Amino acid sequence: MFLEPVFFDDTNTNEFRMMGNVSNKKKMGFIQAMENIVRRYSGCGFNPIGSLDIYDREIEVFHLKADVELCWDEFEDTVFEEFLKPGVDISNLQGTQLEQFLTLRVRQAIRLDNQRLAYFGNRASVDPNYDSVNGFWTVYYPNLVAKQLIPRTNTGSGNAILAGEATAMLKAVVDQADIRLKSMPASMKRINVTGSVWEAYHNDLENSGGGDAGRSMLINGEEVLYFRGMVVNPMWRWDEIATALGTPLPNYIEYVALANKVMATDVADPSAQIRVWFDDKDEKLYLKSRWKMGVDYVHNSLISVGY
């Protein structure tokens, strides 16, 4: 079972531009807009003005793995015992529904871990749950803010948001953005926020009647909030992970062009698969996976944050 669906499911494709052919490192290009090249004609001759400025960054993928084992006796005397094979094959879980359960859960875990690493990974961390990949909130955004390459609004993370503050936070993050991000169509960008910000903004809309102003819609049974025509997307996992890392009530806001964040992998790598086998000697079912993954941004002008 190849891991391509894990990387290219809706969760990832809604948040990242996917690059599936990166075996080690790959250049990402950004072509700057040109202007002020038109001059009055003053006779024969060639007088070049301006040049095409191509900005590039390099995205790198890192080797990741998942190893899981399952023993048949975990299901003895449980409601799942009926899934076990009869006789001497009772320990062989291969080909049973229990194997399907394990494979499904591993795939789901890989998807959740990839997203967690993409935003909160840090290769300098001593925690093996986070040291595989550099993430946006832990590495990229703090470094860009420190170098004054992207704007940041202080949203008072760790504190409860008072009435009206969520709307003010969103306004500040959008207003501080580079003109190149502001000028993009609303459909090409998104505002991602922690659940704490989403709920506070939802309350602001309810208190002001903003839902009637077209800033809240019900789509396929799910409530969707908008700010200045852009989707305000709740990232509930951010709350969960940031809280576990010591920041309860993380009031994070990410205003970004959809194509500016990139997740890369190598789907052509023959090792990028889930392999399952049974060892009769150990009487255990083993599952292992090997793949590559990395995230990065293309251009800092298309990012504005609050935290």
Secondary structure as UniProt FT lines:
FT   HELIX           4..7
FT   HELIX           10..13
FT   TURN            14..15
FT   STRAND          17..19
FT   STRAND          25..31
FT   STRAND          54..60
FT   STRAND          62..71
FT   HELIX           72..75
FT   TURN            76..77
FT   HELIX           79..83
FT   HELIX           87..91
FT   TURN            94..95
FT   HELIX           97..120
FT   TURN            123..124
FT   TURN            128..130
FT   HELIX           136..140
FT   HELIX           141..146
FT   TURN            147..148
FT   STRAND          152..153
FT   TURN            157..158
FT   TURN            163..164
FT   HELIX           165..175
FT   HELIX           179..182
FT   HELIX           186..188
FT   STRAND          189..193
FT   HELIX           195..208
FT   HELIX           210..213
FT   TURN            214..215
FT   STRAND          216..219
FT   TURN            220..221
FT   STRAND          222..227
FT   TURN            228..229
FT   STRAND          230..234
FT   HELIX           236..244
FT   TURN            245..246
FT   STRAND          253..257
FT   HELIX           258..260
FT   STRAND          261..264
FT   TURN            267..268
FT   TURN            270..271
FT   STRAND          272..279
FT   TURN            280..283
FT   STRAND          284..297
FT   HELIX           300..302
FT   STRAND          303..306
//
